[in-house]
Amino acid sequence: MMLLPGLALVIIFSYIPMAGIMMAFQKYVPNKGLFGSPFIGLKNFRLLIDYPDIGRIFFNTVYIAMMKILAGLIVPITIAILLNELRKEWVKRTFQTLVYLPHFLSWVLLGGILVDVLSPSSGVVNQVLSLFGIKPIFFLGDNAWFPYVMVTSDVWKEFGFGTIVYLAALTSINPSLYEAAEIDGAGRFKQTLHVTLPGMLPIIILMFTLNIGNVLNAGFEQIFNLYSPPVYESADIIDTFVYRMGIQQAQFGFATAVGLLKSIVSFIFITISYFLAYRLANYRIF
């Protein structure tokens, strides 16, 4: 009985809509519907392969996603280790709460904040840079800066949530290992290097391998709220491309073909990631 509501949601919003995959093989006409539109075979996929910007779009997706995955590992691990070194419990808990709060904010809200903060004319960041004689930078309108702004802002929003996972991993390390290392003359840095990091290694491997499945998920909501035509060259990813083709330009069949291809590749990566998680970290979902 407890499973039924969740199962109903999965069936209604995940399985039933899969009938729409048919549009990838159709010249979809809204007034004819899903079963009345003519089938055109693999024409939409041939159009996808011949599309001039599709290589750049896939590159942008993988590039931004991989940077997010790597930064999303390094920063939370570092912060967790630093928090673990704090001796006053109230300071640790206060800081942990503060860095965790952005996780609950939507990108609609954060997008508006970032637009104001990074504005080249009135933004706080550019005002600080001007004090050092640096000319204003259009962070959200410059192809050279945009991907790194996306990665930095995503890490800032999510690293507090990731930190909790690694703090939990730290609690499982046997304190006697630190005592033995201290007796052997190891300082705090060497204890971190030879005790803390090896103790965290299984969860680090697990989180990295599970994130491999997100290599084609560069963050639609974030980029959609912050990008603009001048930065399409470095900001356009698969999800935003599907949105523009399907919703704005009404090329439903073509957009479905792109989304289906992404789903197939993502499924392959997810399968590989769970296999690696089992082999490297003994993690199983069944």
Solvent accessible surface area in square Angstrom, and as a share of the most:
residue,aa,sasa,rsa
1,M,187,0.84
2,M,186,0.83
3,L,150,0.75
4,L,96,0.48
5,P,84,0.53
6,G,39,0.37
7,L,94,0.47
8,A,44,0.34
9,L,104,0.52
10,V,66,0.38
11,I,77,0.39
12,I,92,0.47
13,F,145,0.60
14,S,58,0.37
15,Y,138,0.52
16,I,109,0.55
17,P,73,0.46
18,M,104,0.47
19,A,49,0.38
20,G,19,0.18
21,I,61,0.31
22,M,52,0.23
23,M,41,0.18
24,A,0,0.00
25,F,62,0.26
26,Q,0,0.00
27,K,133,0.57
28,Y,54,0.21
29,V,44,0.25
30,P,85,0.53
31,N,139,0.71
32,K,117,0.49
33,G,23,0.22
34,L,38,0.19
35,F,167,0.70
36,G,45,0.43
37,S,4,0.03
38,P,63,0.40
39,F,127,0.53
40,I,50,0.25
41,G,38,0.37
42,L,102,0.51
43,K,97,0.41
44,N,8,0.04
45,F,34,0.14
46,R,138,0.50
47,L,88,0.44
48,L,4,0.02
49,I,130,0.66
50,D,110,0.57
51,Y,63,0.24
52,P,120,0.76
53,D,52,0.27
54,I,23,0.12
55,G,49,0.47
56,R,68,0.25
57,I,1,0.01
58,F,47,0.20
59,F,125,0.52
60,N,8,0.04
61,T,1,0.00
62,V,57,0.32
63,Y,75,0.29
64,I,0,0.00
65,A,1,0.01
66,M,66,0.30
67,M,39,0.17
68,K,23,0.10
69,I,15,0.07
70,L,85,0.42
71,A,23,0.18
72,G,32,0.31
73,L,15,0.08
74,I,114,0.58
75,V,50,0.28
76,P,3,0.02
77,I,21,0.11
78,T,64,0.37
79,I,32,0.16
80,A,0,0.00
81,I,23,0.12
82,L,104,0.52
83,L,4,0.02
84,N,45,0.23
85,E,53,0.24
86,L,67,0.33
87,R,173,0.63
88,K,129,0.55
89,E,87,0.39
90,W,171,0.60
91,V,48,0.28
92,K,35,0.15
93,R,153,0.56
94,T,68,0.40
95,F,83,0.35
96,Q,44,0.20
97,T,76,0.44
98,L,109,0.54
99,V,17,0.10
100,Y,54,0.21
101,L,95,0.47
102,P,12,0.08
103,H,54,0.24
104,F,132,0.55
105,L,67,0.33
106,S,56,0.36
107,W,21,0.07
108,V,102,0.58
109,L,93,0.46
110,L,1,0.00
111,G,3,0.03
112,G,38,0.37
113,I,76,0.39
114,L,25,0.12
115,V,74,0.42
116,D,100,0.52
117,V,48,0.28
118,L,19,0.10
119,S,21,0.13
120,P,49,0.31
121,S,101,0.65
122,S,75,0.48
123,G,1,0.01
124,V,92,0.53
125,V,48,0.28
126,N,6,0.03
127,Q,96,0.43
128,V,71,0.41
129,L,38,0.19
130,S,61,0.39
131,L,147,0.73
132,F,153,0.64
133,G,70,0.67
134,I,81,0.41
135,K,170,0.72
136,P,86,0.54
137,I,32,0.16
138,F,112,0.47
139,F,18,0.07
140,L,17,0.09
141,G,18,0.17
142,D,54,0.28
143,N,48,0.24
144,A,70,0.54
145,W,106,0.37
146,F,0,0.00
147,P,8,0.05
148,Y,104,0.40
149,V,15,0.09
150,M,0,0.00
151,V,15,0.09
152,T,94,0.55
153,S,7,0.05
154,D,28,0.15
155,V,17,0.10
156,W,111,0.39
157,K,13,0.06
158,E,58,0.26
159,F,28,0.11
160,G,0,0.00
161,F,95,0.40
162,G,15,0.14
163,T,0,0.00
164,I,62,0.31
165,V,42,0.24
166,Y,4,0.01
167,L,23,0.11
168,A,61,0.47
169,A,15,0.12
170,L,13,0.06
171,T,116,0.68
172,S,92,0.59
173,I,15,0.08
174,N,82,0.42
175,P,92,0.58
176,S,53,0.34
177,L,95,0.47
178,Y,39,0.15
179,E,104,0.47
180,A,50,0.39
181,A,16,0.13
182,E,114,0.51
183,I,147,0.75
184,D,124,0.64
185,G,65,0.63
186,A,20,0.16
187,G,42,0.41
188,R,109,0.40
189,F,152,0.64
190,K,113,0.48
191,Q,6,0.03
192,T,24,0.14
193,L,81,0.40
194,H,121,0.54
195,V,16,0.09
196,T,3,0.02
197,L,61,0.30
198,P,68,0.43
199,G,33,0.32
200,M,0,0.00
201,L,92,0.46
202,P,77,0.49
203,I,39,0.20
204,I,31,0.16
205,I,48,0.25
206,L,26,0.13
207,M,54,0.24
208,F,70,0.29
209,T,3,0.02
210,L,46,0.23
211,N,37,0.19
212,I,34,0.17
213,G,4,0.04
214,N,66,0.34
215,V,12,0.07
216,L,7,0.03
217,N,65,0.33
218,A,1,0.00
219,G,27,0.26
220,F,69,0.29
221,E,82,0.37
222,Q,2,0.01
223,I,0,0.00
224,F,74,0.31
225,N,52,0.27
226,L,10,0.05
227,Y,30,0.11
228,S,40,0.26
229,P,93,0.59
230,P,87,0.55
231,V,0,0.00
232,Y,59,0.22
233,E,111,0.50
234,S,17,0.11
235,A,0,0.00
236,D,1,0.01
237,I,1,0.00
238,I,0,0.00
239,D,34,0.18
240,T,0,0.00
241,F,1,0.00
242,V,39,0.22
243,Y,60,0.23
244,R,28,0.10
245,M,8,0.03
246,G,6,0.06
247,I,119,0.60
248,Q,114,0.51
249,Q,93,0.41
250,A,58,0.45
251,Q,79,0.35
252,F,62,0.26
253,G,6,0.06
254,F,12,0.05
255,A,7,0.05
256,T,28,0.16
257,A,0,0.00
258,V,0,0.00
259,G,23,0.22
260,L,28,0.14
261,L,57,0.28
262,K,27,0.11
263,S,63,0.40
264,I,86,0.44
265,V,41,0.24
266,S,14,0.09
267,F,144,0.60
268,I,88,0.45
269,F,65,0.27
270,I,72,0.37
271,T,73,0.43
272,I,76,0.39
273,S,1,0.01
274,Y,78,0.30
275,F,122,0.51
276,L,54,0.27
277,A,0,0.00
278,Y,92,0.35
279,R,161,0.59
280,L,105,0.52
281,A,25,0.20
282,N,118,0.61
283,Y,73,0.28
284,R,161,0.59
285,I,90,0.46
286,F,202,0.84
